[in-house]
Amino acid sequence: MAAYLQWRRFVFFDKELVKEPLGNDGAAPGATPASGSAASKFLCLPPGITVCDSGRGSLVFGDMEGQIWFLPRSLQLTGFQAYKLRVTHLYQLKQHNILASVGEDEEGINPLVKIWNLEKRDGGNPLCTRIFPAIPGTEPTVVSCLTVHENLNFMAIGFTDGSVTLNKGDITRDRHSKTQILHKGNYPVTGLAFRQAGKTTHLFVVTTENVQSYIVSGKDYPRVELDTHGCGLRCSALSDPSQDLQFIVAGDECVYLYQPDERGPCFAFEGHKLIAHWFRGYLIIVSRDRKVSPKSEFTSRDSQSSDKQILNIYDLCNKFIAYSTVFEDVVDVLAEWGSLYVLTRDGRVHALQEKDTQTKLEMLFKKNLFEMAINLAKSQHLDSDGLAQIFMQYGDHLYSKGNHDGAVQQYIRSVWRTIGKLEPSYVIRKFLDAQRIHNLTAYLQTLHRQSLANADHTTLLLNCYTKLKDSSKLEEFIKTKSESEVHFDVETAIKVLRQAGYYSHALYLAENHAHHEWYLKIQLEDIKNYQEALRYIGKLPFEQAESNMKRYGKILMHHIPEQTTQLLKGLCTDYRPSLEGRSDREAPGCRANSEEFIPIFANNPRELKAFLEHMSEVQPDSPQGIYDTLLELRLQNWAHEKDPQVKEKLHAEAISLLKSGRFCDVFDKALVLCQMHDFQDGVLYLYEQGKLFQQIMHYHMQHEQYRQVITVCERHGEQDPSLWEQALSYFARKEEDCKEYMAAVLKHIENKNLMPPLLVVQTLAHNSTATLSVIRDYLVQKLQKQSQQIAQDELRVRRYREETTRIRQEIQELKASPKIFQKTKCSICNSALELPSVHFLCGHSFHQHCFESYSESDADCPTCLPENRKVMDMIRAQEQKRDLHDQFQHQLKCSNDSFSVIADYFGRGVFNKLTLLTDPPTARLTSSLEAGLQRDLLMHSRRGT
């Protein structure tokens, strides 16, 4: 009773009498006309209604005359004669257009069950598909209740003697259905209900004294005793899925809810229960008000006693009474077309229409019942926008009352339940006061858990933590287990924590979320922990380690040069990220461009030298910049070193580096470096490698190193003969006594014939110390060689003249005298000549078949052809060289003896035009004499040369 009195009452339903449709005369079949115009406009049902049900779009009634009436939504009442005497029970299936009824056709206890197919007709009436007696055993008894399963395979009938029969199979046909007694008891059965849970079907059976359930979908029908309390007729119902399909039993003291295997909750509702019904999540109870005295009804012909009956509509989920009203003599309560219909004994139908959700919420808002409004909105499946509005109004209400903690909780609920519908700034502005920082923190935490926070929210929340100095909450906020659980902008959090001085927390975020730049920035700029920063870089992947060393390498090199150098060595050779202090050898190695890290060593020459030498040894194919810098560094050290022994060692290292062959492509750069540091040995080496012999000569001349001048000429004079001329000119200009060196130069000039004697004399004429004795030997030897050359040339001229005279005589003889061919053997096969034969003026004779086999042309002697061809090739070569002016000019310019070059070209006929007689003969034996003479001339010319 106490629980019932605490439930609030609301008017969530509108009550009105159902009116007759327009055009109806207001008199239903069998109805008694009402007096007055007011009575005629309301719907009035036939008298004698005994049983009611609803479903399939109609209200169904049965009366004492055996008729079944249908009232559709159009309110046009229709009916048919179902029984001869009376209708006692009706059950309208909700998913099939099937109606089950129990009634009597004869006097006495002889109830009949009829199954009606409302979709088929038989003479204008619904088709009765099955009729069978409702008798549990041999003795007839009165039917007390009826229920049918929606799958049409089960039908249960309860009797006043406590027995229950179960029809299993197709209830619409006799031959497919089997009837058996399921239950026998001592108390009348007052209610039945089927419950389907998966493939299991339960049947609830309630009597006046107990409640039990059966499993009827299997064998043996196991029974469970649920309670020892019962209820009256029509005081049980089955709830919908919102209450987990529980079986409701309305007793006079309490209303009990049952599962198939146990009893559920109970509710203490007062009053003697007359009707229990379930409608869209509501429990409808009709009970007698014990405080109201009976009252007679004047609308009936006979005076009848009438009790005031209270209809209560309970919301069991939200614990309130949605509606409560008083009726007189309620026959039944029906649910159809989304409304409740209450049938009273006077034949009137009262409609109870539920108000819409928004109207109900406004009623709750006016009473400031926000919590109840929230529960109602959830049970009515209100959308997120509606929930957001309720939470916001509830929070605003609590805030106005000064309950800031409660208000922020409602705003937090709005975040959890309505994703992003409530603007966070609306709430944040309310709690920016320093005294409300705890409330603001709680709200911001919820925003982040729902991933609705932006960077400004993260900044604000972290500032709240830092002002509260709540390190535990701060650690809980930032130390998430995985990336997917992060509900804030990590970079913003790092910035705020760093600014607030929470370096360890900022480092934790940076390391766990791979913000390497921030981690290193905090370590190097704030904490100054250079060792840890370098260790962290060593764990990074190659690309990130490379970029961070370029960015922070100078700082690290300044504070921890040795460790930084070691890391750079690894980064530029075979880098693998270190894992737990050990290098990951299974990962593929990478290497950076070592030349790009040279600027890091700007103020650390010792580490730079170690790095460069390591790279040149471990990685010979290092970039050229490595070797250039190493050379410059070694030359600098050599130039500034004072210790002779160390200086000699540095000298050897520099020369060794120059000789490594790494400066071929950057010769000029290496030369400039050596010249800048006055490294003379390196300069001379590079001159020699670059074949700059003139520069080597000038260097020794500038330093008056006479012996080195001669040595340079001896080593490189073959490649550049002008070195000897320069040496002679150099010594000729010296006023010192250089006779020894001039004699050596003159000897080489004489041996190689590098200069004309006259030029030698003119060169030495500039030296006042050079006397005739210096060049006497040179001139004597030169004149002797020229005399010998003149004698040889005269002898050669005489021989050529004699040869020319002889050839001319032979030519003359060929022209003037006949040629007698006296050869007796073939010049090819050495066999005796036989006709036909071929003879040539050169004196060779051949068999015709031998000639045809070996000759290449009819005009040439096969024996003389190779030699003649050489001569002709020489002539053609001379012809081709006649116009080679560039070559002639070049040889003339470069030769020490220009006269010999001109004589050679004269001898080759460059300056005259040679006419060749190359007309072929017309026949072998009758060839012209001119052709033969030409061949003879060529042959003899070749011999003469």
Buried (B, 14 or more C-beta within 10 A) or exposed (E): EEEBEEBBEBBBBEBEEBBBEEEBEBEBEBBBEBEEEEEBEBBBBBBBBBBBBBBBEBBBBBBBBBBBBBBBEEBEBEBBEBBEBBBBBBBBBEEBBBBBBBBBBEEEBEBBBBBBBBEEEEEEEBBBBBEBEBBBEEEBBEBBBBBBBEBBBBBBBBBBBBBBBBBBBBBBEBEEBEBEEBBEBEBBBBBBBBBBEEEEBBBBBBBBBBBBBBBBBEEEBEBBEBBEBBBBBBBBBBBEEEBEBBBBBBBBEBBBBBBBEEBBEBBEBBBBBBBBBBBEBBBBBBBBBEEBEEEEBEBBEEEEEBBBBBBBBBBBBBBBBBBBBEBBBBBBBBBBBEBBBBBBBBBBBBBBEBBEBEEBBEBBBEEBBBEBBBBBBBBBEBEEEBBBBBBBBBBBBBBEEEBBEBBBBBBBBBBEBBEEBBEBEEBBEBBEEEEBBBBBBBBBBBBBBBEBBEBEBBBBBBBBBBEEEBEEBBBEBBEBEEEEEBBBBBBBBBBBBBEBEBBEBBBBBBBBBEBBBBBBBBBBEEBEBBEBBBBBBBBBEBEBBBBBBBBBBBBBBBBBBEBBBBBBBBBBBBBBBBEEEEBEEEEEEBBBEBBBBBEBBEEBEEBBBBBBBBBBEEBEEBBEBBBBBBBBBBBBBBBEBEEEEEBEBBBEBBBEBBEEEBBEEBEEBBBEBBEEBEBEEBBBBBBBBBEBBBBBBBBBBEEEEBEBBBEBBEEBBEEBBBBBBBBBBBBBEBEEEBBEBBBBBBEBBBEEBBBBBEBBBEBBEEBEEBEEEBBEEBBEBBEEEEEEEEEEEEEEEEEEEEBEEEBEEBBEEBEEEEEEEEBEEBBBBEEEBEEEBBBBBBBBBBBBBBBEEBBEEBBBBBBBBEBBEEBBEBBEEBBEBBEEEEEBEEBEEEBBEEEEBBEEBEEBBBEEEEEEEEEEBEEBEEBBEEBBBBBBBBBBBBEEE
